Amino acid sequence: MARFLSRKLGGRVACFTAAVLLMHTSAQAETQTWQNVQKAGVLRCGAAIAAPYVMRDPASGQYSGYFVDLCRDFAENVLKVKAEFVDTSWDNQVAGIQSGKWDMAMALNSTPERAKAVAFSVPATDYQISLLVNGKNPKFASAGSDLADYDKPGVTIAVISGTAADKAVSGAIKQAKLMRLPGSDETRMALMSKRADILADANDTNHLFAMANSWTKEVLPVPALAKQGVSFALSRETPAADLAQLDDYITERRASGEIDKLVDKASAEILAGQKAQ
């Protein structure tokens, strides 16, 4: 009987010890987000193109845009490492975080679906979807800001596949046809060539295009579509302390007006490039 109790107690002690070791290992793993980045000497940022958030010069391959500037500044001045930008598409931003291809994804909207898969920083900027139309398009001669004025049979709306605009418009549009395209260049070309009647995209992205193209008309639809913040996305395993460090950085930059200056810088770059063409 004594031997039986000894074996039983020994089994419980072994199980308890294994549980403690597992908890300790998990706790150690949880502390590694920025530590791993610092050991590697590089912060990898997933980069899907959408001006003015993330841009890339096709000739040099160099990245710019205000989320790029924020990622680079956080890497160099907070973590003391280099920033590396990994080319991707909007459809693959979340999957890239989950598979460890990059440490942060830039300029993602925190949707309920995405929040189940990744963690989000506080917003760096605010966002909502606007509509761009050709001001001379007879389909919208009497249209106002009501979304129903644009959700009609025979109307085609271009969106970037996998973006917040895609998801929001897909859920709100009942009669118009959606044209899903891989990037902003393709959606703008669709509007310019009249293959699409409407371009649905982020309000600041659409505003920049409208500034350079007087034939466009901007519409902030009512009800508002996907009004939310634009954030960095990270692994759900990111420790609270590491996420708080990023949040503090963004909050300080936003309060100081630094992010507004970076937005203006990106906007000026875009407009200068358009004038040079």
ZADO-1210 file (C-alpha; in nm, 4 decimals, padded with zeros to 6 digits):
<atoms>
<atom x="00.0000" y="00.0000" z="00.0000" code="MET" pos="1"/>
<atom x="00.2843" y="00.2397" z="00.0880" code="ALA" pos="2"/>
<atom x="00.4527" y="00.1605" z="-00.2436" code="ARG" pos="3"/>
<atom x="00.1253" y="00.2271" z="-00.4295" code="PHE" pos="4"/>
<atom x="00.0808" y="00.5649" z="-00.2579" code="LEU" pos="5"/>
<atom x="00.4445" y="00.6507" z="-00.3278" code="SER" pos="6"/>
<atom x="00.4054" y="00.5709" z="-00.6975" code="ARG" pos="7"/>
<atom x="00.0760" y="00.7648" z="-00.7158" code="LYS" pos="8"/>
<atom x="00.2278" y="01.0658" z="-00.5412" code="LEU" pos="9"/>
<atom x="00.5357" y="01.0449" z="-00.7579" code="GLY" pos="10"/>
<atom x="00.3166" y="01.0476" z="-01.0712" code="GLY" pos="11"/>
<atom x="00.1338" y="01.3572" z="-00.9493" code="ARG" pos="12"/>
<atom x="00.4629" y="01.5322" z="-00.8727" code="VAL" pos="13"/>
<atom x="00.5912" y="01.4458" z="-01.2200" code="ALA" pos="14"/>
<atom x="00.2733" y="01.5818" z="-01.3817" code="CYS" pos="15"/>
<atom x="00.2913" y="01.8973" z="-01.1705" code="PHE" pos="16"/>
<atom x="00.6578" y="01.9446" z="-01.2599" code="THR" pos="17"/>
<atom x="00.5822" y="01.9000" z="-01.6307" code="ALA" pos="18"/>
<atom x="00.3004" y="02.1548" z="-01.6079" code="ALA" pos="19"/>
<atom x="00.5265" y="02.4062" z="-01.4356" code="VAL" pos="20"/>
<atom x="00.7962" y="02.3552" z="-01.6997" code="LEU" pos="21"/>
<atom x="00.5379" y="02.3984" z="-01.9771" code="LEU" pos="22"/>
<atom x="00.4121" y="02.7215" z="-01.8188" code="MET" pos="23"/>
<atom x="00.7687" y="02.8439" z="-01.7794" code="HIS" pos="24"/>
<atom x="00.8491" y="02.7591" z="-02.1414" code="THR" pos="25"/>
<atom x="00.5346" y="02.9387" z="-02.2615" code="SER" pos="26"/>
<atom x="00.6191" y="03.2424" z="-02.0513" code="ALA" pos="27"/>
<atom x="00.9687" y="03.2458" z="-02.1959" code="GLN" pos="28"/>
<atom x="00.8327" y="03.2214" z="-02.5504" code="ALA" pos="29"/>
<atom x="00.5891" y="03.5044" z="-02.4795" code="GLU" pos="30"/>
<atom x="00.8725" y="03.7427" z="-02.3955" code="THR" pos="31"/>
<atom x="01.0515" y="03.6907" z="-02.7240" code="GLN" pos="32"/>
<atom x="00.8681" y="03.9188" z="-02.9733" code="THR" pos="33"/>
<atom x="01.0925" y="04.2264" z="-02.9665" code="TRP" pos="34"/>
<atom x="01.3820" y="04.0255" z="-02.8206" code="GLN" pos="35"/>
<atom x="01.3785" y="03.7988" z="-03.1266" code="ASN" pos="36"/>
<atom x="01.3661" y="04.1015" z="-03.3538" code="VAL" pos="37"/>
<atom x="01.6631" y="04.2545" z="-03.1743" code="GLN" pos="38"/>
<atom x="01.8590" y="03.9297" z="-03.1900" code="LYS" pos="39"/>
<atom x="01.7921" y="03.9078" z="-03.5627" code="ALA" pos="40"/>
<atom x="01.8858" y="04.2738" z="-03.6058" code="GLY" pos="41"/>
<atom x="01.5902" y="04.3403" z="-03.8354" code="VAL" pos="42"/>
<atom x="01.2187" y="04.4228" z="-03.8055" code="LEU" pos="43"/>
<atom x="01.0332" y="04.2684" z="-04.0991" code="ARG" pos="44"/>
<atom x="00.7282" y="04.4646" z="-04.2138" code="CYS" pos="45"/>
<atom x="00.4744" y="04.3175" z="-04.4550" code="GLY" pos="46"/>
<atom x="00.4226" y="04.5724" z="-04.7328" code="ALA" pos="47"/>
<atom x="00.1089" y="04.5697" z="-04.9484" code="ALA" pos="48"/>
<atom x="00.0970" y="04.8718" z="-05.1786" code="ILE" pos="49"/>
<atom x="-00.1693" y="05.1395" z="-05.1268" code="ALA" pos="50"/>
<atom x="-00.0756" y="05.5080" z="-05.1402" code="ALA" pos="51"/>
<atom x="-00.0206" y="05.7068" z="-04.9254" code="PRO" pos="52"/>
<atom x="00.0203" y="05.4314" z="-04.6623" code="TYR" pos="53"/>
<atom x="00.2741" y="05.2138" z="-04.8438" code="VAL" pos="54"/>
<atom x="00.4379" y="05.2936" z="-05.1791" code="MET" pos="55"/>
<atom x="00.7252" y="05.1485" z="-05.3802" code="ARG" pos="56"/>
<atom x="00.9323" y="05.3064" z="-05.6552" code="ASP" pos="57"/>
<atom x="00.9177" y="05.0598" z="-05.9480" code="PRO" pos="58"/>
<atom x="01.2611" y="05.1696" z="-06.0706" code="ALA" pos="59"/>
<atom x="01.4567" y="05.1551" z="-05.7452" code="SER" pos="60"/>
<atom x="01.2379" y="04.9195" z="-05.5447" code="GLY" pos="61"/>
<atom x="01.2568" y="05.1628" z="-05.2514" code="GLN" pos="62"/>
<atom x="00.9577" y="05.1867" z="-05.0181" code="TYR" pos="63"/>
<atom x="00.7963" y="05.5066" z="-04.8931" code="SER" pos="64"/>
<atom x="00.4670" y="05.6189" z="-04.7424" code="GLY" pos="65"/>
<atom x="00.3800" y="05.7167" z="-04.3901" code="TYR" pos="66"/>
<atom x="00.3380" y="05.3636" z="-04.2528" code="PHE" pos="67"/>
<atom x="00.6772" y="05.2797" z="-04.4022" code="VAL" pos="68"/>
<atom x="00.8244" y="05.5837" z="-04.2258" code="ASP" pos="69"/>
<atom x="00.6658" y="05.4773" z="-03.8965" code="LEU" pos="70"/>
<atom x="00.7893" y="05.1190" z="-03.9292" code="CYS" pos="71"/>
<atom x="01.1409" y="05.2363" z="-04.0120" code="ARG" pos="72"/>
<atom x="01.1474" y="05.4905" z="-03.7276" code="ASP" pos="73"/>
<atom x="01.0171" y="05.2387" z="-03.4719" code="PHE" pos="74"/>
<atom x="01.2757" y="04.9837" z="-03.5850" code="ALA" pos="75"/>
<atom x="01.5729" y="05.2191" z="-03.5865" code="GLU" pos="76"/>
<atom x="01.4990" y="05.4515" z="-03.2945" code="ASN" pos="77"/>
<atom x="01.3047" y="05.2271" z="-03.0545" code="VAL" pos="78"/>
<atom x="01.4216" y="04.8710" z="-03.1198" code="LEU" pos="79"/>
<atom x="01.7637" y="04.9789" z="-03.2557" code="LYS" pos="80"/>
<atom x="01.7459" y="04.7455" z="-03.5556" code="VAL" pos="81"/>
<atom x="01.7062" y="04.7832" z="-03.9311" code="LYS" pos="82"/>
<atom x="01.3657" y="04.7770" z="-04.1027" code="ALA" pos="83"/>
<atom x="01.3080" y="04.5309" z="-04.3856" code="GLU" pos="84"/>
<atom x="01.0026" y="04.5591" z="-04.6105" code="PHE" pos="85"/>
<atom x="00.8621" y="04.2368" z="-04.7520" code="VAL" pos="86"/>
<atom x="00.6502" y="04.2697" z="-05.0646" code="ASP" pos="87"/>
<atom x="00.3079" y="04.1078" z="-05.0360" code="THR" pos="88"/>
<atom x="-00.0589" y="04.1494" z="-05.1272" code="SER" pos="89"/>
<atom x="-00.3475" y="04.2552" z="-04.9044" code="TRP" pos="90"/>
<atom x="-00.4898" y="03.9038" z="-04.9194" code="ASP" pos="91"/>
<atom x="-00.1704" y="03.7644" z="-04.7618" code="ASN" pos="92"/>
<atom x="-00.1029" y="04.0205" z="-04.4881" code="GLN" pos="93"/>
<atom x="-00.2603" y="03.8200" z="-04.2046" code="VAL" pos="94"/>
<atom x="-00.1322" y="03.4836" z="-04.3283" code="ALA" pos="95"/>
<atom x="00.2197" y="03.6247" z="-04.3401" code="GLY" pos="96"/>
<atom x="00.2049" y="03.7184" z="-03.9727" code="ILE" pos="97"/>
<atom x="00.0679" y="03.3787" z="-03.8756" code="GLN" pos="98"/>
<atom x="00.3386" y="03.1952" z="-04.0715" code="SER" pos="99"/>
<atom x="00.6186" y="03.4192" z="-03.9410" code="GLY" pos="100"/>
<atom x="00.7124" y="03.5696" z="-04.2786" code="LYS" pos="101"/>
<atom x="00.7089" y="03.9170" z="-04.1229" code="TRP" pos="102"/>
<atom x="00.6851" y="04.0610" z="-03.7727" code="ASP" pos="103"/>
<atom x="00.4312" y="04.3365" z="-03.8434" code="MET" pos="104"/>
<atom x="00.1834" y="04.4068" z="-04.1201" code="ALA" pos="105"/>
<atom x="00.1399" y="04.7703" z="-04.2142" code="MET" pos="106"/>
<atom x="-00.1798" y="04.9725" z="-04.2558" code="ALA" pos="107"/>
<atom x="-00.4420" y="04.7115" z="-04.1682" code="LEU" pos="108"/>
<atom x="-00.7931" y="04.7881" z="-04.0464" code="ASN" pos="109"/>
<atom x="-00.8946" y="04.6079" z="-03.7296" code="SER" pos="110"/>
<atom x="-01.1979" y="04.4079" z="-03.8386" code="THR" pos="111"/>
<atom x="-01.3665" y="04.1497" z="-03.6121" code="PRO" pos="112"/>
<atom x="-01.2561" y="03.8706" z="-03.8455" code="GLU" pos="113"/>
<atom x="-00.8929" y="03.9796" z="-03.8488" code="ARG" pos="114"/>
<atom x="-00.8908" y="04.0348" z="-03.4713" code="ALA" pos="115"/>
<atom x="-00.9518" y="03.6617" z="-03.4293" code="LYS" pos="116"/>
<atom x="-00.6267" y="03.5905" z="-03.6119" code="ALA" pos="117"/>
<atom x="-00.3872" y="03.8745" z="-03.5220" code="VAL" pos="118"/>
<atom x="-00.3318" y="04.1461" z="-03.2619" code="ALA" pos="119"/>
<atom x="-00.3643" y="04.5152" z="-03.3488" code="PHE" pos="120"/>
<atom x="-00.1875" y="04.8277" z="-03.2315" code="SER" pos="121"/>
<atom x="-00.3771" y="05.1467" z="-03.1542" code="VAL" pos="122"/>
<atom x="-00.4719" y="05.3282" z="-03.4792" code="PRO" pos="123"/>
<atom x="-00.2090" y="05.5475" z="-03.6396" code="ALA" pos="124"/>
<atom x="-00.4720" y="05.7226" z="-03.8533" code="THR" pos="125"/>
<atom x="-00.8467" y="05.7150" z="-03.9166" code="ASP" pos="126"/>
<atom x="-01.0134" y="05.5620" z="-04.2173" code="TYR" pos="127"/>
<atom x="-01.3374" y="05.5270" z="-04.4032" code="GLN" pos="128"/>
<atom x="-01.4255" y="05.4191" z="-04.7531" code="ILE" pos="129"/>
<atom x="-01.5095" y="05.6774" z="-05.0157" code="SER" pos="130"/>
<atom x="-01.6375" y="05.6409" z="-05.3691" code="LEU" pos="131"/>
<atom x="-01.4775" y="05.7987" z="-05.6745" code="LEU" pos="132"/>
<atom x="-01.6851" y="05.8481" z="-05.9879" code="VAL" pos="133"/>
<atom x="-01.6432" y="06.0245" z="-06.3176" code="ASN" pos="134"/>
<atom x="-01.8202" y="06.3559" z="-06.2677" code="GLY" pos="135"/>
<atom x="-01.9685" y="06.3306" z="-06.6184" code="LYS" pos="136"/>
<atom x="-02.1019" y="05.9771" z="-06.5812" code="ASN" pos="137"/>
<atom x="-02.4748" y="06.0049" z="-06.6663" code="PRO" pos="138"/>
<atom x="-02.5548" y="05.7158" z="-06.4322" code="LYS" pos="139"/>
<atom x="-02.4916" y="05.9493" z="-06.1379" code="PHE" pos="140"/>
<atom x="-02.6301" y="06.2774" z="-06.2740" code="ALA" pos="141"/>
<atom x="-02.8744" y="06.3100" z="-05.9852" code="SER" pos="142"/>
<atom x="-02.6818" y="06.1065" z="-05.7257" code="ALA" pos="143"/>
<atom x="-02.6033" y="06.2513" z="-05.3851" code="GLY" pos="144"/>
<atom x="-02.4251" y="06.0884" z="-05.0918" code="SER" pos="145"/>
<atom x="-02.6812" y="05.8141" z="-05.0253" code="ASP" pos="146"/>
<atom x="-02.5234" y="05.4744" z="-05.0914" code="LEU" pos="147"/>
<atom x="-02.8458" y="05.3639" z="-05.2603" code="ALA" pos="148"/>
<atom x="-02.7799" y="05.6197" z="-05.5373" code="ASP" pos="149"/>
<atom x="-02.4812" y="05.4080" z="-05.6444" code="TYR" pos="150"/>
<atom x="-02.6059" y="05.0577" z="-05.5688" code="ASP" pos="151"/>
<atom x="-02.7959" y="04.9982" z="-05.8907" code="LYS" pos="152"/>
<atom x="-02.8061" y="04.7350" z="-06.1662" code="PRO" pos="153"/>
<atom x="-02.5659" y="04.8188" z="-06.4469" code="GLY" pos="154"/>
<atom x="-02.3144" y="04.9846" z="-06.2110" code="VAL" pos="155"/>
<atom x="-01.9666" y="04.8308" z="-06.1664" code="THR" pos="156"/>
<atom x="-01.7586" y="04.9054" z="-05.8560" code="ILE" pos="157"/>
<atom x="-01.3815" y="04.8402" z="-05.8580" code="ALA" pos="158"/>
<atom x="-01.2171" y="04.7373" z="-05.5283" code="VAL" pos="159"/>
<atom x="-00.8771" y="04.6010" z="-05.4261" code="ILE" pos="160"/>
<atom x="-00.9262" y="04.2341" z="-05.3462" code="SER" pos="161"/>
<atom x="-00.8962" y="04.1390" z="-04.9790" code="GLY" pos="162"/>
<atom x="-00.9017" y="04.4923" z="-04.8383" code="THR" pos="163"/>
<atom x="-01.1387" y="04.6435" z="-04.5835" code="ALA" pos="164"/>
<atom x="-01.3033" y="04.8235" z="-04.8753" code="ALA" pos="165"/>
<atom x="-01.3684" y="04.4899" z="-05.0453" code="ASP" pos="166"/>
<atom x="-01.5289" y="04.3421" z="-04.7346" code="LYS" pos="167"/>
<atom x="-01.7363" y="04.6489" z="-04.6491" code="ALA" pos="168"/>
<atom x="-01.8631" y="04.7087" z="-05.0002" code="VAL" pos="169"/>
<atom x="-01.9356" y="04.3392" z="-05.0481" code="SER" pos="170"/>
<atom x="-02.1571" y="04.3469" z="-04.7399" code="GLY" pos="171"/>
<atom x="-02.3366" y="04.6692" z="-04.8300" code="ALA" pos="172"/>
<atom x="-02.3908" y="04.6405" z="-05.2062" code="ILE" pos="173"/>
<atom x="-02.6904" y="04.4398" z="-05.3220" code="LYS" pos="174"/>
<atom x="-02.7428" y="04.5289" z="-05.6901" code="GLN" pos="175"/>
<atom x="-02.4200" y="04.6734" z="-05.8339" code="ALA" pos="176"/>
<atom x="-02.1471" y="04.4443" z="-05.9683" code="LYS" pos="177"/>
<atom x="-01.8092" y="04.4206" z="-05.7921" code="LEU" pos="178"/>
<atom x="-01.4836" y="04.4113" z="-05.9885" code="MET" pos="179"/>
<atom x="-01.2082" y="04.2761" z="-05.7615" code="ARG" pos="180"/>
<atom x="-00.8558" y="04.3687" z="-05.8717" code="LEU" pos="181"/>
<atom x="-00.5100" y="04.3071" z="-05.7156" code="PRO" pos="182"/>
<atom x="-00.3981" y="04.6658" z="-05.6471" code="GLY" pos="183"/>
<atom x="-00.4656" y="05.0387" z="-05.6588" code="SER" pos="184"/>
<atom x="-00.3096" y="05.0850" z="-06.0039" code="ASP" pos="185"/>
<atom x="-00.5510" y="04.8332" z="-06.1504" code="GLU" pos="186"/>
<atom x="-00.8587" y="04.9826" z="-05.9814" code="THR" pos="187"/>
<atom x="-00.7675" y="05.3350" z="-06.0940" code="ARG" pos="188"/>
<atom x="-00.7091" y="05.2172" z="-06.4496" code="MET" pos="189"/>
<atom x="-01.0488" y="05.0481" z="-06.4438" code="ALA" pos="190"/>
<atom x="-01.2139" y="05.3788" z="-06.3482" code="LEU" pos="191"/>
<atom x="-01.0106" y="05.5786" z="-06.6003" code="MET" pos="192"/>
<atom x="-01.0884" y="05.3359" z="-06.8830" code="SER" pos="193"/>
<atom x="-01.4576" y="05.3320" z="-06.7818" code="LYS" pos="194"/>
<atom x="-01.4549" y="04.9558" z="-06.7285" code="ARG" pos="195"/>
<atom x="-01.5708" y="05.0468" z="-06.3773" code="ALA" pos="196"/>
<atom x="-01.8162" y="05.3224" z="-06.2857" code="ASP" pos="197"/>
<atom x="-01.6950" y="05.3589" z="-05.9269" code="ILE" pos="198"/>
<atom x="-01.3691" y="05.3138" z="-05.7407" code="LEU" pos="199"/>
<atom x="-01.4190" y="05.2227" z="-05.3733" code="ALA" pos="200"/>
<atom x="-01.1065" y="05.2734" z="-05.1620" code="ASP" pos="201"/>
<atom x="-00.9702" y="05.4472" z="-04.8519" code="ALA" pos="202"/>
<atom x="-01.0792" y="05.8111" z="-04.8342" code="ASN" pos="203"/>
<atom x="-00.7260" y="05.9545" z="-04.8219" code="ASP" pos="204"/>
<atom x="-00.6091" y="05.7331" z="-05.1087" code="THR" pos="205"/>
<atom x="-00.9055" y="05.8376" z="-05.3208" code="ASN" pos="206"/>
<atom x="-00.8606" y="06.2019" z="-05.2242" code="HIS" pos="207"/>
<atom x="-00.5054" y="06.2062" z="-05.3574" code="LEU" pos="208"/>
<atom x="-00.6164" y="06.0592" z="-05.6879" code="PHE" pos="209"/>
<atom x="-00.9001" y="06.3103" z="-05.7111" code="ALA" pos="210"/>
<atom x="-00.6610" y="06.5997" z="-05.6455" code="MET" pos="211"/>
<atom x="-00.4610" y="06.5009" z="-05.9533" code="ALA" pos="212"/>
<atom x="-00.7637" y="06.4236" z="-06.1728" code="ASN" pos="213"/>
<atom x="-01.0215" y="06.7015" z="-06.1978" code="SER" pos="214"/>
<atom x="-01.2726" y="06.4809" z="-06.3799" code="TRP" pos="215"/>
<atom x="-01.3344" y="06.2763" z="-06.0647" code="THR" pos="216"/>
<atom x="-01.5979" y="06.3351" z="-05.7995" code="LYS" pos="217"/>
<atom x="-01.5465" y="06.2194" z="-05.4403" code="GLU" pos="218"/>
<atom x="-01.8354" y="06.0782" z="-05.2392" code="VAL" pos="219"/>
<atom x="-01.8405" y="05.9928" z="-04.8678" code="LEU" pos="220"/>
<atom x="-02.1352" y="05.7564" z="-04.8705" code="PRO" pos="221"/>
<atom x="-02.4145" y="05.7612" z="-04.6140" code="VAL" pos="222"/>
<atom x="-02.4268" y="05.5401" z="-04.4194" code="PRO" pos="223"/>
<atom x="-02.0481" y="05.5484" z="-04.3747" code="ALA" pos="224"/>
<atom x="-01.8583" y="05.2399" z="-04.4875" code="LEU" pos="225"/>
<atom x="-01.5965" y="05.0820" z="-04.2588" code="ALA" pos="226"/>
<atom x="-01.5244" y="05.3923" z="-04.0520" code="LYS" pos="227"/>
<atom x="-01.2360" y="05.2814" z="-03.8309" code="GLN" pos="228"/>
<atom x="-00.8687" y="05.3233" z="-03.7521" code="GLY" pos="229"/>
<atom x="-00.5667" y="05.2051" z="-03.9506" code="VAL" pos="230"/>
<atom x="-00.3145" y="05.0079" z="-03.7438" code="SER" pos="231"/>
<atom x="-00.0170" y="04.7748" z="-03.7411" code="PHE" pos="232"/>
<atom x="-00.1006" y="04.4055" z="-03.7033" code="ALA" pos="233"/>
<atom x="00.1138" y="04.1561" z="-03.5106" code="LEU" pos="234"/>
<atom x="00.0995" y="03.7969" z="-03.3932" code="SER" pos="235"/>
<atom x="-00.1680" y="03.7182" z="-03.1350" code="ARG" pos="236"/>
<atom x="00.1144" y="03.5778" z="-02.9203" code="GLU" pos="237"/>
<atom x="00.2728" y="03.9231" z="-02.8913" code="THR" pos="238"/>
<atom x="00.3179" y="03.9972" z="-02.5189" code="PRO" pos="239"/>
<atom x="00.1087" y="04.2777" z="-02.3737" code="ALA" pos="240"/>
<atom x="00.4234" y="04.4692" z="-02.2748" code="ALA" pos="241"/>
<atom x="00.5601" y="04.4603" z="-02.6305" code="ASP" pos="242"/>
<atom x="00.2287" y="04.5684" z="-02.7794" code="LEU" pos="243"/>
<atom x="00.2085" y="04.8493" z="-02.5218" code="ALA" pos="244"/>
<atom x="00.5542" y="04.9701" z="-02.6303" code="GLN" pos="245"/>
<atom x="00.4326" y="05.0004" z="-02.9891" code="LEU" pos="246"/>
<atom x="00.1060" y="05.1635" z="-02.8759" code="ASP" pos="247"/>
<atom x="00.2950" y="05.4222" z="-02.6706" code="ASP" pos="248"/>
<atom x="00.5145" y="05.5015" z="-02.9693" code="TYR" pos="249"/>
<atom x="00.2146" y="05.5522" z="-03.2012" code="ILE" pos="250"/>
<atom x="00.0171" y="05.7530" z="-02.9447" code="THR" pos="251"/>
<atom x="00.3095" y="05.9891" z="-02.8877" code="GLU" pos="252"/>
<atom x="00.3725" y="06.0368" z="-03.2609" code="ARG" pos="253"/>
<atom x="00.0066" y="06.1049" z="-03.3231" code="ARG" pos="254"/>
<atom x="-00.0302" y="06.3506" z="-03.0332" code="ALA" pos="255"/>
<atom x="00.2813" y="06.5423" z="-03.1408" code="SER" pos="256"/>
<atom x="00.1502" y="06.5882" z="-03.4946" code="GLY" pos="257"/>
<atom x="00.4373" y="06.3842" z="-03.6382" code="GLU" pos="258"/>
<atom x="00.2049" y="06.1414" z="-03.8171" code="ILE" pos="259"/>
<atom x="00.0192" y="06.4317" z="-03.9809" code="ASP" pos="260"/>
<atom x="00.3558" y="06.5566" z="-04.1103" code="LYS" pos="261"/>
<atom x="00.4362" y="06.2111" z="-04.2485" code="LEU" pos="262"/>
<atom x="00.0978" y="06.2007" z="-04.4249" code="VAL" pos="263"/>
<atom x="00.1709" y="06.5415" z="-04.5817" code="ASP" pos="264"/>
<atom x="00.5151" y="06.4173" z="-04.6866" code="LYS" pos="265"/>
<atom x="00.3677" y="06.1099" z="-04.8577" code="ALA" pos="266"/>
<atom x="00.0997" y="06.3201" z="-05.0263" code="SER" pos="267"/>
<atom x="00.3588" y="06.5644" z="-05.1600" code="ALA" pos="268"/>
<atom x="00.5645" y="06.2737" z="-05.2955" code="GLU" pos="269"/>
<atom x="00.2660" y="06.1336" z="-05.4807" code="ILE" pos="270"/>
<atom x="00.1606" y="06.4648" z="-05.6313" code="LEU" pos="271"/>
<atom x="00.5178" y="06.5451" z="-05.7351" code="ALA" pos="272"/>
<atom x="00.5431" y="06.2094" z="-05.9085" code="GLY" pos="273"/>
<atom x="00.2156" y="06.2629" z="-06.0913" code="GLN" pos="274"/>
<atom x="00.3247" y="06.6057" z="-06.2157" code="LYS" pos="275"/>
<atom x="00.6511" y="06.4616" z="-06.3438" code="ALA" pos="276"/>
<atom x="00.4715" y="06.2029" z="-06.5583" code="GLN" pos="277"/>
</atoms>
